[in-house]
């Protein structure tokens, strides 16, 4: 990584840069809502199961966090503007 790019101001709120937003949240929703749930307790159980599944899938989490560096570079190249569909 080229350290001449750092430090620079961090975007106030950029969901395209957060692994939780661009990866984990969608993965969690897919695991929780892939079947219709009838009760609140069933939903709570599915959320806990999905969190355990994600926590135990280290390789996918590693890929998501490594992607952060590429996304941050794309954001920097776009001058802090929209970069999601620019790659």
C-alpha positions as a Python dict, from the first residue, in 0.01 Angstrom:
ca = {
    (1, 'X'): (0, 0, 0),
    (2, 'X'): (130, 340, -90),
    (3, 'X'): (164, 531, 238),
    (4, 'X'): (175, 864, 54),
    (5, 'X'): (-204, 837, 30),
    (6, 'X'): (-237, 832, 408),
    (7, 'X'): (-346, 993, 629),
    (8, 'X'): (-645, 1156, 471),
    (9, 'X'): (-993, 1242, 592),
    (10, 'X'): (-1225, 949, 637),
    (11, 'X'): (-1569, 979, 477),
    (12, 'X'): (-1828, 1068, 740),
    (13, 'X'): (-2046, 766, 660),
    (14, 'X'): (-1958, 549, 366),
    (15, 'X'): (-2140, 213, 358),
    (16, 'X'): (-1937, 118, 53),
    (17, 'X'): (-1629, 109, 274),
    (18, 'X'): (-1761, -90, 570),
    (19, 'X'): (-1731, -471, 545),
    (20, 'X'): (-2035, -492, 769),
    (21, 'X'): (-2241, -298, 515),
    (22, 'X'): (-2111, -433, 185),
    (23, 'X'): (-2076, -796, 291),
    (24, 'X'): (-2181, -915, 634),
    (25, 'X'): (-2524, -750, 658),
    (26, 'X'): (-2641, -902, 328),
    (27, 'X'): (-2498, -1240, 425),
    (28, 'X'): (-2678, -1222, 762),
    (29, 'X'): (-3011, -1131, 601),
    (30, 'X'): (-2976, -1414, 351),
    (31, 'X'): (-2918, -1666, 630),
    (32, 'X'): (-3198, -1534, 852),
    (33, 'X'): (-3470, -1484, 592),
    (34, 'X'): (-3411, -1779, 357),
    (35, 'X'): (-3722, -1940, 508),
    (36, 'X'): (-4038, -1776, 638),
    (37, 'X'): (-4041, -1742, 1015),
    (38, 'X'): (-4360, -1772, 1216),
    (39, 'X'): (-4260, -1636, 1556),
    (40, 'X'): (-4041, -1376, 1716),
    (41, 'X'): (-3853, -1650, 1901),
    (42, 'X'): (-3782, -1827, 1571),
    (43, 'X'): (-3647, -1501, 1429),
    (44, 'X'): (-3425, -1447, 1733),
    (45, 'X'): (-3294, -1804, 1705),
    (46, 'X'): (-3220, -1761, 1334),
    (47, 'X'): (-3032, -1437, 1403),
    (48, 'X'): (-2815, -1609, 1665),
    (49, 'X'): (-2754, -1908, 1435),
    (50, 'X'): (-2660, -1678, 1146),
    (51, 'X'): (-2420, -1482, 1369),
    (52, 'X'): (-2254, -1809, 1476),
    (53, 'X'): (-2230, -1923, 1114),
    (54, 'X'): (-2067, -1596, 1007),
    (55, 'X'): (-1833, -1593, 1305),
    (56, 'X'): (-1716, -1945, 1220),
    (57, 'X'): (-1658, -1877, 850),
    (58, 'X'): (-1318, -1716, 885),
    (59, 'X'): (-1217, -1733, 518),
    (60, 'X'): (-1520, -1539, 396),
    (61, 'X'): (-1467, -1277, 667),
    (62, 'X'): (-1100, -1250, 571),
    (63, 'X'): (-1195, -1189, 205),
    (64, 'X'): (-1445, -923, 310),
    (65, 'X'): (-1193, -735, 520),
    (66, 'X'): (-922, -763, 256),
    (67, 'X'): (-1162, -611, 4),
    (68, 'X'): (-1170, -303, 226),
    (69, 'X'): (-827, -194, 102),
    (70, 'X'): (-940, -206, -261),
    (71, 'X'): (-1260, -19, -179),
    (72, 'X'): (-1072, 249, 16),
    (73, 'X'): (-832, 299, -279),
    (74, 'X'): (-1128, 328, -518),
    (75, 'X'): (-1291, 585, -289),
    (76, 'X'): (-966, 782, -276),
    (77, 'X'): (-929, 767, -656),
    (78, 'X'): (-1285, 899, -690),
    (79, 'X'): (-1198, 1193, -464),
    (80, 'X'): (-1432, 1062, -198),
    (81, 'X'): (-1721, 1045, -444),
    (82, 'X'): (-1922, 753, -575),
    (83, 'X'): (-1702, 463, -676),
    (84, 'X'): (-1915, 148, -640),
    (85, 'X'): (-1985, 103, -1012),
    (86, 'X'): (-1657, 257, -1124),
    (87, 'X'): (-1444, -58, -1090),
}
